[in-house]
Amino acid sequence: MPKEITSPLHQTFVENVKARRKQLKLRQEDVASRLGMTTQAYGQIENGRFAPGIELIGRVADALEMPASELFAGMHVAGGV
């Protein structure tokens, strides 16, 4: 059974990755190819079943032609920071 997204940070990442891919009019297959991984593996990232490490986050950002920090845009940190 797939893991649920429980972290707001992970949820923001997943939403932004999916939105950017659609903005670029790319298919999951296209992004997976840019990353050198299977469509199934990329789909797990985009569907929140796999939380990538920092290196893969950077590669996803490159594949989506955006700074990695933008993958977390809209994330609000507790305490208003």
Summary of the structure (lengths in Angstrom):
residues: 81
radius of gyration: 12.4
end to end distance: 35.5
largest distance: 39.5
contacts: 194
relative contact order: 0.20
helix: 58%
strand: 0%
